[in-house]
Amino acid sequence: MGFISVIVTAHNRKKFINDALNSLFRQTLNKEKFEIILISNFKLDSSDVINIYNDKEEIGEKIYAGFQEAKGNIVCFLDDDDIFEENKLERVLSLCSPECSYYHNNLLPINEKGKEIEIKADYLKIPPYATLRKINYPLIIEDSAKINVKKVLKLNANFNSSSICVNRKILERNLSYLSKIKVLIDSFLFYSSFTYNGKIILDPERLTYYRIHTSQTSSGKLSDIKEYRESFSRLLLKVLDDMRVIKDMLNGNLENIIEEEISRYILLYNIFSFNKKYNQNIKFKRELAWYYFISLAPSFIKKLYIKKEFKKRNKLLNYQ
């Protein structure tokens, strides 16, 4: 019999947490088939939630703490600023057999007020996010060892932890790595599924409302362009630390894919940090040619690129 543990994480930010939890209270799945575990650094009174106080800012530490209390054979994740569609958990339980290692559903972007918005153009996000989902039915890959990883990444399979559920055996196998993750939890969960041979399910149903707002940590702060550049640079350093944890976890598996991701983040850091350079040689890859060009360009070219990304992000936030 399937049972789901939903791990909700929050740090400092209380603004959206009630929306997130209420979306769980409204689930159509029988309440006896799932549990809600909230890990935060503030107190929230609710008899329907297992509350765990944790003042660690790193997301891996929080999920590690939550998993210690989790009873589910399926573990789903919800960020404090996101929302589940009311039938999400019921659908997850219906699709995820014991052989399922990784599940990812499509998402629907919303703004700070919860209004649906449309992302018409790609914007700079970590991990990278492609706007178009090219499947209209559940894609079930029977054996993760036979997957075309690049193709699946283009379907946003490693984007947004609130759209991800995993077999608990994956977390049990990789707990020592999980606790080291600072920010890149969605990519960690995706790649950890390759340490366990099982089904990967990509569900085109939009079952997660993904909130885009000014205080997101995964795309830089947006009060002004200087703060955006500096905060994104700091974020990229954490991302690079996380990618090395993921590389160690995979122990040589998917090495070319991981090296390409690391190279992308190094080049982005070299762009956003201006005169600072990340001290690591990288191999030229055709897919990253644009980033190479910008990273080697004069500072005024880098500033133009950053300004363009800043405007794209602000335009999205100001969408009405």
C-alpha positions as CSV (number, residue, x, y, z in Angstrom):
1,M,0.0,0.0,0.0
2,G,1.4,3.4,-1.0
3,F,2.0,6.2,1.5
4,I,3.3,9.6,0.7
5,S,5.4,11.9,2.8
6,V,5.3,15.6,1.7
7,I,8.3,17.5,3.0
8,V,7.6,21.3,3.1
9,T,10.6,23.6,3.6
10,A,10.6,27.2,4.7
11,H,13.3,29.6,6.0
12,N,12.5,33.0,7.4
13,R,9.8,33.6,4.7
14,K,6.2,33.2,6.2
15,K,4.4,35.1,3.5
16,F,3.2,32.2,1.4
17,I,3.4,29.2,3.8
18,N,-0.4,29.1,4.5
19,D,-1.1,28.9,0.7
20,A,1.3,26.0,0.5
21,L,-0.1,24.1,3.4
22,N,-3.8,24.8,2.5
23,S,-3.1,23.2,-0.9
24,L,-2.1,20.1,1.0
25,F,-5.1,20.2,3.3
26,R,-7.4,20.3,0.2
27,Q,-5.9,17.2,-1.4
28,T,-8.4,14.7,-2.8
29,L,-6.2,11.8,-1.7
30,N,-7.4,10.1,1.5
31,K,-5.8,11.9,4.5
32,E,-4.7,8.5,5.8
33,K,-2.5,8.0,2.8
34,F,-0.1,10.9,3.2
35,E,1.6,13.0,5.9
36,I,2.8,16.6,5.9
37,I,6.3,17.4,7.4
38,L,7.2,21.1,7.8
39,I,10.8,22.0,8.3
40,S,11.3,25.7,9.1
41,N,13.0,28.1,11.5
42,F,9.7,29.5,12.8
43,K,6.8,28.1,14.8
44,L,3.5,27.2,13.1
45,D,0.7,25.7,15.1
46,S,-1.2,23.0,13.2
47,S,-2.3,19.6,14.4
48,D,-2.3,18.3,10.8
49,V,1.4,19.0,10.3
50,I,4.6,17.4,11.8
51,N,6.6,20.5,12.7
52,I,10.4,20.3,12.8
53,Y,12.4,23.3,13.8
54,N,15.6,23.7,11.8
55,D,17.6,26.9,11.6
56,K,19.9,25.7,8.8
57,E,19.6,27.8,5.7
58,E,20.9,25.0,3.3
59,I,18.0,23.2,1.7
60,G,19.8,19.8,1.9
61,E,20.1,20.0,5.7
62,K,16.4,20.8,6.0
63,I,15.2,17.9,3.8
64,Y,17.7,15.6,5.6
65,A,16.0,16.5,8.9
66,G,12.5,16.1,7.5
67,F,13.4,12.7,5.9
68,Q,14.4,11.4,9.4
69,E,10.7,11.6,10.3
70,A,9.2,10.5,7.0
71,K,7.3,7.2,6.8
72,G,6.3,7.3,3.2
73,N,7.6,5.0,0.5
74,I,7.1,8.0,-1.8
75,V,8.6,11.4,-0.9
76,C,7.3,14.6,-2.4
77,F,8.6,18.1,-1.9
78,L,6.9,21.5,-1.6
79,D,8.6,24.8,-1.3
80,D,6.9,27.3,1.0
81,D,6.1,29.6,-2.0
82,D,4.6,27.0,-4.3
83,I,1.2,25.3,-4.3
84,F,-0.1,21.8,-5.2
85,E,-3.1,21.2,-7.4
86,E,-5.7,19.5,-5.3
87,N,-5.5,16.1,-7.1
88,K,-1.7,16.0,-7.3
89,L,-1.0,13.4,-4.6
90,E,-3.9,11.2,-5.8
91,R,-2.3,11.2,-9.3
92,V,1.2,10.6,-7.9
93,L,0.0,7.5,-6.0
94,S,-1.9,6.2,-9.0
95,L,1.1,6.5,-11.4
96,C,4.0,5.6,-9.1
97,S,4.4,1.9,-8.6
98,P,7.0,0.4,-6.2
99,E,9.4,0.3,-9.2
100,C,9.2,4.1,-9.8
101,S,12.3,5.9,-8.8
102,Y,11.5,9.5,-10.0
103,Y,8.4,11.4,-10.8
104,H,8.1,14.9,-12.2
105,N,5.0,16.8,-13.2
106,N,4.5,19.9,-15.3
107,L,4.0,23.3,-13.6
108,L,1.9,26.4,-14.0
109,P,3.7,29.7,-13.2
110,I,1.9,32.2,-11.0
111,N,2.9,35.7,-9.8
112,E,3.2,36.9,-6.2
113,K,-0.5,37.3,-5.8
114,G,-1.2,33.8,-7.2
115,K,-2.4,34.9,-10.6
116,E,-1.5,32.6,-13.5
117,I,1.2,34.0,-15.8
118,E,2.7,32.9,-19.1
119,I,6.4,32.5,-19.6
120,K,6.8,33.5,-23.3
121,A,10.6,33.4,-23.4
122,D,13.3,31.6,-21.5
123,Y,14.9,33.5,-18.7
124,L,18.1,32.9,-16.7
125,K,17.2,30.4,-13.9
126,I,19.0,27.7,-12.0
127,P,18.7,25.0,-13.0
128,P,18.0,26.2,-16.6
129,Y,14.3,26.1,-17.5
130,A,12.9,25.6,-21.0
131,T,9.5,27.1,-21.6
132,L,8.0,24.3,-23.8
133,R,7.0,20.9,-22.5
134,K,6.9,18.7,-25.6
135,I,4.9,15.8,-24.4
136,N,1.1,15.6,-23.9
137,Y,0.9,12.2,-22.1
138,P,2.9,10.6,-19.3
139,L,6.4,9.6,-20.5
140,I,7.4,6.5,-18.6
141,I,10.9,5.3,-18.9
142,E,11.1,1.8,-17.6
143,D,14.8,1.7,-16.8
144,S,16.7,4.9,-15.7
145,A,19.9,3.2,-17.0
146,K,18.6,3.5,-20.5
147,I,17.5,7.1,-20.5
148,N,18.5,9.8,-22.9
149,V,19.5,12.3,-20.2
150,K,19.9,15.3,-22.5
151,K,16.5,14.8,-24.0
152,V,14.9,14.5,-20.6
153,L,16.7,17.6,-19.3
154,K,15.1,19.5,-22.2
155,L,11.7,18.5,-20.8
156,N,12.6,20.3,-17.5
157,A,12.9,17.0,-15.6
158,N,15.3,18.6,-13.1
159,F,13.5,21.8,-12.6
160,N,11.5,22.8,-9.5
161,S,11.5,20.5,-6.5
162,S,7.8,21.1,-5.9
163,S,7.2,19.2,-9.0
164,I,9.3,16.2,-7.9
165,C,8.6,13.0,-6.0
166,V,11.1,10.2,-5.4
167,N,11.3,6.6,-4.1
168,R,12.5,6.8,-0.5
169,K,15.2,4.3,-1.3
170,I,16.9,6.9,-3.4
171,L,17.2,9.3,-0.4
172,E,18.3,6.5,1.9
173,R,21.1,5.6,-0.5
174,N,22.3,9.2,-0.8
175,L,21.7,10.8,2.6
176,S,25.4,11.7,3.1
177,Y,25.3,13.7,-0.1
178,L,21.8,15.2,0.5
179,S,23.0,16.9,3.7
180,K,25.7,18.7,1.7
181,I,23.4,20.3,-0.8
182,K,23.1,24.1,-0.4
183,V,20.6,25.2,-3.1
184,L,20.4,22.8,-6.0
185,I,18.0,20.3,-4.6
186,D,16.0,19.8,-7.7
187,S,19.0,18.7,-9.8
188,F,20.3,16.6,-6.9
189,L,17.0,14.7,-6.7
190,F,17.0,14.2,-10.5
191,Y,20.5,12.9,-10.7
192,S,20.2,10.8,-7.5
193,S,17.5,8.7,-9.4
194,F,20.4,7.4,-11.5
195,T,21.8,5.6,-8.5
196,Y,18.8,3.4,-8.4
197,N,17.5,1.5,-11.4
198,G,13.8,2.2,-11.6
199,K,11.1,3.9,-13.6
200,I,11.2,7.6,-14.4
201,I,7.8,9.2,-15.0
202,L,7.4,12.6,-16.6
203,D,3.9,13.8,-16.2
204,P,2.6,16.6,-18.5
205,E,-0.2,17.4,-16.1
206,R,0.2,20.9,-14.5
207,L,0.0,19.9,-10.9
208,T,2.3,22.5,-9.3
209,Y,1.7,26.2,-9.1
210,Y,5.2,27.7,-9.3
211,R,5.4,31.2,-7.8
212,I,7.7,33.7,-9.4
213,H,8.4,36.7,-7.1
214,T,11.1,39.1,-6.0
215,S,12.5,37.1,-3.0
216,Q,13.2,33.9,-4.9
217,T,16.7,32.6,-4.1
218,S,17.2,30.7,-7.4
219,S,17.4,33.7,-9.8
220,G,19.0,36.5,-7.9
221,K,17.6,39.4,-6.0
222,L,15.9,42.1,-8.1
223,S,15.8,45.4,-6.2
224,D,18.4,46.8,-8.6
225,I,20.8,45.5,-11.2
226,K,23.9,45.7,-9.0
227,E,22.2,43.5,-6.3
228,Y,20.9,41.2,-9.0
229,R,24.5,40.7,-10.4
230,E,26.1,40.2,-6.9
231,S,23.4,37.9,-5.5
232,F,23.5,35.8,-8.7
233,S,27.3,35.5,-8.4
234,R,27.0,34.3,-4.8
235,L,24.3,31.8,-5.9
236,L,26.5,30.4,-8.6
237,L,29.3,29.6,-6.2
238,K,26.9,27.6,-4.1
239,V,25.6,25.9,-7.2
240,L,29.1,24.9,-8.2
241,D,29.7,23.4,-4.8
242,D,26.4,21.4,-5.2
243,M,27.4,20.2,-8.7
244,R,30.6,18.7,-7.2
245,V,28.6,16.9,-4.6
246,I,26.4,15.5,-7.4
247,K,29.4,14.5,-9.4
248,D,30.9,12.6,-6.4
249,M,27.5,10.9,-5.8
250,L,27.4,9.7,-9.4
251,N,30.9,8.3,-9.2
252,G,31.8,8.6,-12.9
253,N,28.2,8.0,-14.2
254,L,26.9,10.7,-16.6
255,E,30.3,12.4,-16.4
256,N,29.9,14.3,-19.7
257,I,26.5,15.6,-18.7
258,I,27.7,16.8,-15.3
259,E,30.9,18.4,-16.7
260,E,28.8,20.3,-19.2
261,E,26.6,21.6,-16.4
262,I,29.6,22.6,-14.3
263,S,31.1,24.4,-17.3
264,R,27.9,26.3,-17.9
265,Y,27.8,27.5,-14.3
266,I,31.5,28.5,-14.3
267,L,31.0,30.5,-17.4
268,L,28.0,32.2,-15.9
269,Y,30.0,33.0,-12.8
270,N,32.7,34.5,-14.9
271,I,30.1,36.7,-16.6
272,F,28.4,37.9,-13.5
273,S,31.4,38.4,-11.4
274,F,33.2,40.6,-14.0
275,N,36.9,40.6,-12.9
276,K,36.7,37.6,-10.7
277,K,37.4,34.2,-12.4
278,Y,36.5,30.8,-11.2
279,N,39.8,28.9,-11.0
280,Q,39.2,25.8,-13.1
281,N,39.9,25.0,-16.7
282,I,36.9,23.9,-18.8
283,K,36.7,22.2,-22.1
284,F,35.0,23.9,-25.1
285,K,31.5,22.6,-25.8
286,R,29.5,23.8,-28.8
287,E,26.3,23.9,-26.7
288,L,28.0,26.6,-24.5
289,A,29.5,28.7,-27.2
290,W,27.3,31.7,-26.4
291,Y,28.5,31.7,-22.7
292,Y,32.1,31.3,-23.8
293,F,31.8,34.4,-26.0
294,I,30.2,36.5,-23.3
295,S,32.6,35.4,-20.6
296,L,35.6,36.4,-22.7
297,A,34.0,39.7,-23.8
298,P,34.9,43.1,-22.3
299,S,33.0,44.2,-19.2
300,F,30.5,46.4,-21.2
301,I,29.3,43.4,-23.1
302,K,28.8,41.4,-19.9
303,K,26.9,44.4,-18.5
304,L,24.6,44.4,-21.5
305,Y,23.9,40.7,-21.1
306,I,23.2,41.0,-17.4
307,K,21.0,44.1,-18.0
308,K,19.0,42.1,-20.6
309,E,18.5,39.2,-18.2
310,F,17.5,41.6,-15.4
311,K,14.9,43.3,-17.7
312,K,13.5,39.9,-18.8
313,R,13.0,38.8,-15.2
314,N,11.5,42.1,-14.1
315,K,9.1,42.1,-17.1
316,L,8.0,38.7,-16.0
317,L,7.4,39.9,-12.4
318,N,5.5,42.9,-13.6
319,Y,3.2,40.7,-15.8
320,Q,-0.5,41.6,-15.3
